[in-house]
């Protein structure tokens, strides 16, 4: 089976990009001839890892959308894959058109619950632009053979918003390699804390996310001000790339105190292993990859109680779930996790067991190959 995977970029900071590079070795080992086309320049991206996994990588970025679309059409006609798989908005729109023009079946991943009320009122988003994007997405989606959604919540919401039949959507989460994640050990925790110049007894809260409105980091920093009143030595580590919310976050952090911006990191799993709590304060999610990874590492979780995150982590038996956009309630959850390590440890054990039964690469890779096979069987 020959699959051409089309994605917006290969930047190291995106969940879709990380999911692809994690999955690539599994697909190649399963017999998939994997090509990857990316539409935007990605210096320092995941190209080396994909090539090492056995994929061929094609940069089709050109000056302007029309030229990029033409280059992608040429690539599809030249390579003649059995299936084109698109992920993220730009790739969905251009990749579907390119595949259909070449007579190649196309499938698309639904990685977020887009076009909802939360997007219409999000800082920095124009409601009319959201609706225009939805219209284009919905029209081009009619040409796709099947869809892959990360969660049942995304499948349900996007079925309505893109006007596609629910039976054309398969739910397959992202996965991670347990060995790559590692586990929490005293030695690992001590080594990372020493590198960060953190005392072993300092309470540490960690979040790893792009500094964008969706991720709710502003809510977390506001909540952390309350945490510091009860735990004055506590430190909040923010790992992730700068974005539209950076200036606001820096202003809130100055008032809260104890906040450290770590920037983009390639050692997030080590950071998780040294944290006392991992926070996921998102306003919305498609899956919550960082929460899933924290479950695999074995760090106590405090998450926003939004549908996709609840679906990923399961219930309060696995993580403390608090209402989104409620700093006071988020602070209470963080303090509870910090103040009751025995209860937090019980949740950690349950969460890691859930990860091992639902989110390992071996399981998810087999499901994705099955999705491709079903897509090719449909006439």
C-alpha positions in Angstrom: 0.0 0.0 0.0 1.4 3.4 -1.1 0.2 6.4 1.0 1.1 10.0 0.4 0.6 11.9 3.6 0.0 15.6 3.1 0.6 17.9 6.1 0.9 21.7 6.6 4.4 21.6 8.0 7.0 19.4 9.8 7.6 21.9 12.6 8.5 20.2 15.9 5.9 22.1 17.9 2.7 20.8 16.5 0.7 17.8 17.8 -0.2 16.6 14.3 3.5 16.8 13.2 4.6 14.9 16.4 1.9 12.3 15.8 3.0 11.7 12.3 6.7 11.3 13.2 5.7 8.9 16.0 3.5 6.8 13.8 5.8 6.7 10.7 8.0 3.7 11.8 4.9 1.7 12.7 3.3 2.3 9.3 6.5 1.4 7.4 7.1 -1.8 9.4 3.5 -2.7 8.6 4.3 -2.6 4.9 3.1 0.9 4.0 5.2 2.8 1.4 5.0 6.2 3.1 5.6 9.5 1.3 5.2 12.8 3.2 4.5 16.1 1.5 4.6 19.3 3.5 3.3 22.7 2.4 5.3 25.2 4.4 9.0 25.5 4.9 10.2 23.7 8.0 13.9 24.3 8.7 15.0 22.2 11.6 11.8 20.1 11.4 11.1 16.4 11.5 12.5 15.6 8.1 15.5 13.6 9.4 13.3 11.4 11.7 10.9 10.6 8.8 13.7 9.7 6.4 15.2 7.5 9.1 11.9 5.8 9.6 11.8 4.9 5.9 9.6 7.6 4.5 10.3 9.7 1.5 9.8 13.5 2.2 8.8 16.1 -0.3 8.7 19.8 0.3 6.1 21.3 -2.0 6.1 24.8 -0.5 6.1 27.6 -3.2 5.6 31.3 -3.1 1.8 31.7 -2.9 -1.0 29.2 -2.4 -1.7 28.7 -6.2 1.9 27.7 -6.9 1.9 25.4 -3.9 -1.4 23.8 -5.0 0.1 23.2 -8.5 3.2 21.7 -7.1 1.2 19.3 -4.9 -1.0 18.3 -7.9 2.2 17.5 -9.9 3.5 15.4 -7.0 0.3 13.3 -6.8 0.3 12.7 -10.5 4.0 11.7 -10.5 4.0 9.4 -7.5 0.5 7.9 -8.1 -0.1 6.7 -4.5 -2.9 4.3 -3.7 -4.2 6.8 -1.2 -3.7 10.5 -0.2 -4.0 11.2 3.5 -4.4 14.9 4.5 -4.0 16.5 7.9 -4.7 20.1 9.0 -6.7 22.8 7.2 -4.4 23.9 4.4 -3.4 20.4 3.6 -7.0 19.2 3.7 -8.2 21.8 1.2 -5.3 21.6 -1.2 -4.6 17.9 -0.8 -8.2 16.8 -1.4 -8.3 18.9 -4.6 -4.9 17.5 -5.8 -6.0 13.9 -5.2 -9.3 14.3 -6.8 -7.8 15.9 -9.9 -5.5 12.9 -10.3 -8.2 10.3 -9.6 -6.6 9.1 -6.4 -8.8 8.3 -3.3 -8.3 10.7 -0.4 -8.9 10.5 3.3 -8.6 13.3 5.9 -7.8 13.4 9.6 -10.1 15.4 11.9 -7.7 16.5 14.7 -9.8 19.2 16.4 -13.4 20.2 17.0 -13.2 23.2 14.8 -15.8 25.9 13.9 -17.7 25.8 17.2 -18.9 28.7 19.4 -15.6 28.7 21.2 -13.8 29.6 17.9 -16.2 32.3 17.0 -15.4 34.1 20.3 -11.7 33.3 20.5 -9.3 36.2 20.8 -7.6 36.9 17.5 -10.1 35.0 15.4 -12.6 36.8 13.1 -16.1 35.1 13.1 -16.6 35.6 9.4 -13.2 34.1 8.6 -14.1 31.1 10.7 -17.4 30.6 8.9 -15.7 31.1 5.5 -13.0 28.5 6.4 -15.8 26.1 7.5 -17.6 26.5 4.2 -14.5 25.7 2.1 -13.6 22.7 4.4 -17.2 21.4 4.1 -17.3 21.6 0.3 -13.9 19.9 -0.2 -14.7 17.3 2.4 -17.4 15.9 0.2 -14.8 14.5 -2.1 -13.0 12.5 0.7 -13.6 8.8 0.9 -13.3 8.4 4.6 -12.2 10.4 7.7 -10.1 9.6 10.7 -11.0 11.4 14.0 -8.8 11.5 17.1 -11.8 11.1 19.5 -15.5 10.3 19.4 -16.2 13.9 20.4 -14.3 15.3 17.3 -16.1 12.7 15.1 -19.5 13.8 16.3 -18.9 17.5 16.2 -17.2 17.5 12.8 -19.8 15.2 11.3 -22.3 18.0 11.9 -20.1 20.9 11.0 -18.8 19.5 7.8 -22.0 17.7 6.8 -20.5 14.3 6.5 -22.1 11.0 7.4 -21.0 9.6 10.8 -20.4 6.2 9.3 -17.6 7.6 7.1 -15.5 8.5 10.2 -13.2 6.1 12.0 -11.9 7.0 15.5 -8.2 6.3 16.0 -6.3 8.2 18.7 -2.6 9.2 18.6 -0.1 6.9 20.2 3.3 7.0 21.9 6.1 4.5 22.6 6.1 3.7 26.3 9.9 3.1 26.2 10.5 6.5 24.6 8.3 8.2 27.3 10.1 6.4 30.1 8.9 6.5 33.7 9.3 8.6 36.8 12.4 7.6 38.8 14.2 9.4 41.6 17.4 9.5 39.4 15.6 11.0 36.4 13.7 13.5 38.6 16.9 14.6 40.4 18.9 15.0 37.2 16.3 17.2 35.5 15.9 19.3 38.6 19.6 19.8 38.9 19.8 20.9 35.2 16.9 23.4 35.9 18.5 24.5 39.2 15.5 23.5 41.2 15.7 22.2 44.7 14.4 18.6 45.1 11.6 19.7 47.5 10.2 22.6 45.5 6.6 22.0 44.3 6.7 22.0 40.4 3.7 22.5 38.1 4.4 21.9 34.4 2.5 22.8 31.2 3.7 22.0 27.7 1.8 23.8 25.0 2.0 26.5 22.3 1.2 29.9 23.7 -2.1 30.2 21.9 -5.6 31.0 23.1 -6.8 27.5 22.7 -4.4 26.1 25.2 -5.7 28.2 28.1 -2.2 29.0 29.6 -3.5 32.4 30.7 -6.0 30.7 32.9 -3.2 28.5 34.4 -1.0 31.5 35.1 -3.9 33.3 36.8 -4.6 30.2 38.8 -0.9 29.9 39.8 -1.1 33.2 41.6 -3.5 31.5 44.0 -1.3 28.5 44.3 1.6 30.6 45.3 -0.4 32.1 48.2 -0.6 28.6 49.7 2.7 27.3 48.3 5.0 30.3 48.1 8.0 28.2 46.9 6.0 26.6 44.0 7.3 27.0 40.5 5.3 26.9 37.2 7.3 25.7 34.2 5.9 26.6 30.8 7.4 24.7 27.9 6.4 25.6 24.4 6.8 28.0 21.5 5.8 31.6 21.6 2.5 32.6 20.0 -0.3 35.1 20.0 -0.8 34.9 23.8 2.9 35.4 24.8 2.7 39.1 25.7 -0.4 38.5 27.8 1.2 35.5 29.5 4.4 37.4 30.3 2.3 40.2 31.9 0.3 37.7 34.0 3.4 35.8 35.0 5.1 39.0 36.3 2.2 39.5 38.7 1.9 35.8 39.7 5.6 35.2 40.4 7.4 31.8 40.2 6.7 31.3 36.5 9.5 30.2 34.2 9.3 30.2 30.4 11.4 27.4 29.0 10.6 27.9 25.3 10.4 25.0 22.9 11.9 21.8 24.4 12.9 18.4 23.1 13.0 16.9 26.6 9.3 17.3 27.5 9.1 13.7 28.8 12.0 14.4 31.1 10.3 17.6 32.3 7.1 15.6 33.0 9.1 13.1 35.1 10.4 15.9 37.3 7.0 17.7 37.8 4.7 17.1 40.8 1.7 18.0 38.6 1.1 18.3 34.9 -1.5 20.9 33.9 -3.6 20.9 30.7 -5.9 24.0 31.0 -7.1 24.0 27.4 -10.3 25.7 26.2 -10.8 22.9 23.7 -8.8 20.0 22.3 -9.1 17.3 19.7 -7.4 14.7 21.8 -5.0 16.2 24.3 -1.7 14.6 23.3 0.2 16.1 26.1 -2.3 14.7 28.7 -2.0 11.3 27.0 1.8 11.5 27.2 1.7 12.5 30.9 -0.5 9.4 31.5 2.2 7.3 29.9 5.1 8.9 31.9 3.2 8.7 35.2 2.8 12.2 36.4 -0.3 13.5 38.3 -2.7 15.3 35.9 -5.0 18.3 36.3 -7.0 18.9 33.1 -9.8 21.1 31.9 -13.1 19.2 31.8 -13.6 19.6 28.0 -15.1 16.7 26.0 -12.0 15.5 24.2 -9.8 15.7 27.3 -12.4 13.8 29.4 -12.5 11.2 26.6 -8.8 10.8 26.6 -8.1 10.7 30.4 -11.3 8.8 31.2 -12.7 10.3 34.4 -11.7 11.7 37.8 -10.3 8.2 38.6 -7.3 9.1 36.3 -7.0 12.9 36.5 -8.5 15.8 38.3 -10.9 17.5 35.9 -11.9 21.1 36.5 -14.2 23.4 34.5 -12.3 25.4 31.7 -11.7 29.1 32.1 -12.1 29.0 35.9 -8.8 30.0 37.5 -10.0 29.6 41.1 -11.2 26.0 40.5 -8.0 25.2 38.5 -5.9 26.5 41.5 -7.9 24.3 43.9 -7.2 21.3 41.7 -3.5 22.0 41.5 -3.3 22.4 45.3 -5.3 19.2 45.8 -2.8 17.3 43.6 0.2 18.9 45.4 -1.3 18.4 48.9 -2.4 14.7 48.6 0.4 12.7 46.9 -1.2 9.4 48.0 -4.4 10.1 46.1 -2.4 11.5 43.2 -0.3 8.3 43.1 -3.5 6.2 42.9 -4.7 8.2 39.9 -1.3 8.0 38.3 -1.3 4.1 38.4 -4.8 4.0 36.9 -3.9 6.5 34.2 -0.7 4.6 33.2 -2.7 1.4 32.9 -5.2 3.2 30.7 -2.4 4.5 28.5 -1.0 1.0 28.1 -4.4 -0.4 27.0 -5.4 2.4 24.7 -2.5 4.6 23.5 0.6 2.6 22.6 2.0 3.0 19.1 1.7 -0.7 18.4 -2.1 -0.6 19.1 -2.7 2.7 17.3 -0.5 1.8 14.3 -2.5 -1.4 13.7 -5.7 0.6 13.8 -4.4 3.1 11.3 -3.4 0.4 8.8 -6.9 -1.0 9.2 -8.3 2.4 8.5 -6.3 2.6 5.3 -7.4 -0.8 4.2 -11.1 0.0 4.7 -10.7 3.2 2.8 -9.2 1.4 -0.2 -11.9 -1.3 -0.2 -14.8 1.3 -0.5 -15.9 1.8 -4.0 
